[in-house]
């Protein structure tokens, strides 16, 4: 179990970097620098080391990346102590590489605004790169300059060893604003469009609404009258059993007599109110008819008996 657990533990950065370095050295000794360089770069990223940087620069010089090798030898030089066997060879490499460097100079038009961004082969450059000699590897390169207002200029250039190339990049002209439109004074003035016509609301709409409301209340009252009337009739039948004569009336009979009188009075009042409401509604509808509308008083079956309803057909 202990061996399996230790095998699953991640490697320390220094150990991982050393393993990549060893793989890179083996490829470099086999003269396969194109495959060794990515391993050296990864090892240097994980754990920087002088030996890795030295072998990286040697491999880059071997395949003609003279500017990359020159930069890495310059990075290594201040890290080497006197007596280090790599110090003399590093100085010799720098001296031999200097005349072989292709140099690129980025120029802008006089008075042009300072660019917001400089890139060469997608790698950012400092603002001070304008006008300076930039060592680059031999081959094709793409230079991009972008300004704060979004304008951008791009140039492609190809350099050989020892060549010097000036690249002149100017900001493209700003997009011209469209000219303001001038009204044609010779054209005849256009009459203002009339406001859209809105049909006025029919004056009788409010009156018709009130008629339906009053008529509906009347129908409801009339229905209530019929219901209470039916209840009163039922109470009358019970009262005849409990009170065969006024002098022979039980306590329950007296209660039924009082209830029957109340139901009869309530039914009468509701009936009067219902008929009055229906009549008022009909009068309002007939005195304020709407075109295409007919109103009729129709019989209807209601809970507890018959009645009448206001109906309007369109």
C-alpha positions, 0 to 999 in steps of 0.5 A: 500500500505504501508503494502505491501511495507514493506512486500517486503523489505528484512530483516536486517542481524541481524533480519534474523540471529536471526530468524534462531537462534530461529528456531535452539533453538526450534529444539535443545530443541526438541533434533533434533540437526542434523537439528538445527546445519545447522541453527546455522551455517547459523545464525553465518555466517550472524551475529556472536553472542555469544549465537549462538556459544554457542548453536552450540557447545552444539548441536555438543557435544550432537551428538558426534562431540567432536572436532567441539564442542571443537573448537567452545567452544575455539572460544567462551571462549575469547569472554565471559566477567567475570560474564557471566553465560556461562563462567563457563560451557564453561570451564567445557565443554572444560575440559570434551571434551579434553580427548575424542578428536580423534587426527590425526598426518600427517607424511612425509618421511624424506627429502620429499619436503614440500607439496603444499596443505593439506586437510582433508575431503576437508577442507584445513589445514595450512602447519604447520599441518604436524607432529602436533596433529589434533583434528578430530571428530570420524569417517572416514576421507580422508587425501590428500597431493599434491605436487607442481609438481602435485603428490598427495597421499591420505589416509583413516583413521577411529578414535574413541573417544580418539584415536590417529592415525599417517598417513604416506604419501610419495610422489609417485615416479616421472614418469621416462623419457623414455630412449633415443633411440640408433641407431642400428649401425649394421644395413645397412645404408639406402640410402637417398630417392631420391627427388620427381620427378617433371615433367618439364614444357613443353617448348612450354607452353609460346609460346602457351600462346603468340599465343592465346593472339596474335590470340585473339587480331587479332580476336577482331580487325577483329570484329571491322573492320566488325563493322566499315565497316557496319557503313560505308555502312550505312553512304554511303546510307545517303550520296547519299540522302544528296549529289546527286552530288558533287556540290549539297551537304548540310552541313550535307552531308559534315559531312556524307562524312567526317564520312564515310571516317573515318569509311572506313579508320578505318575498313581497318586498323582494318581488316589488323591488325586482319588478321595479328594477326590471322595469327601470332597466327596460325603460333606460335601454329603450330610451337609449338604443344603440344601432344594431342592438335589440333588447327584449324581456324574456321569461326564464326559469329561476331557482324556486320558480319563474322570472324574467331576464333582460336579453340583448342581441347584436 
